[in-house]
Amino acid sequence: MGVMNRGQVYGLWDYDAEAEDELCFREGDCMSVLRRDQQEGEQWWWARSGDREGYVPRNLLGLYLRIKPRQRSLA
C-alpha cells in the first residue's frame, strides 16, 4: 500500500498525534506517503497532508475511503 494510487492514502479512522514527529489526521483525510521503511513489520510511514508532514500509523490508512453502512429509516 502507498505505492499504488501515486502514494495517496486515506485515513480510515481519526488519529491524534502522540509525539512531535507524528501527523494528526481525521477519517477521510487524504495523505501522500513520502517514505516507507522496507523492514518487516514496520508500522509507521512518513506522510504529508496539506503543508504538514509526520509519521502516521499505517494500520489506520487505506487506499480508498472507508465505506460506512447505510442506516435505514424506520418511516
N, C-alpha and C positions, 0 to 999 in steps of 0.2 A: 504494500500500500504506500502511497506517497509518490511512487514513480508514475503510476497511471494518473490520468486527469491533469497532466502537466504539473504534478506535485500538489494540486489543490485537494484539500480535505475539509471536512465539516465537523464541527463539534456535535457529538451525539447527546451530550449532557452538559450541564453547566460545570465549570471548574474555576475555583478561586485559588489563585497562586498562593503558595505557602513559603516561597523564597523569592528573593530579589530577581533571580535569573529565570523565573518561571513566567509564563504568559497566561493571564486570565482569559477565559472565553465563555460564551453562553451557547446553549443549544442552538444550532443553526448557523453559527458564525463560520465564515469561510476563511481558511488559512492556507498559506503556501509553505510546504515543507522545504526548508533550505538545506538541512543536514540530517542524515540518518546514520547512526553508528551501525556498523556491519556485524558487531559482536552478537553472538547468540543470546537471546533473552533481553536485549536492550529495550527498556521500557519508555525511554524519553527521546523525543526528537526536537530539533531546533526549528522553530517556525516563525512566520511573520503574519501579523494580522493588522492591516492598515499601516501605521507607521511604528508599530511596536513589534519587538522580537523577543523570543524567550523559549525555554523548554516547555514542551507540552507532553502529557502522558498519552502515549499512542493508543492505549486501550479505550480512550474516550473519543477517538476520532473515527470517521468513516469516509468512504469515497462518495457517498451520497447522503442527502439529508435524511434524518430519521423520519420514518413514516409512522404516524400515530393512528390508531384505530378510530374510526368514526363513531361518534356517540349517536345512538338513535334517540329520537324524541318519542315520548310515550303519548303524544297527542292523538 
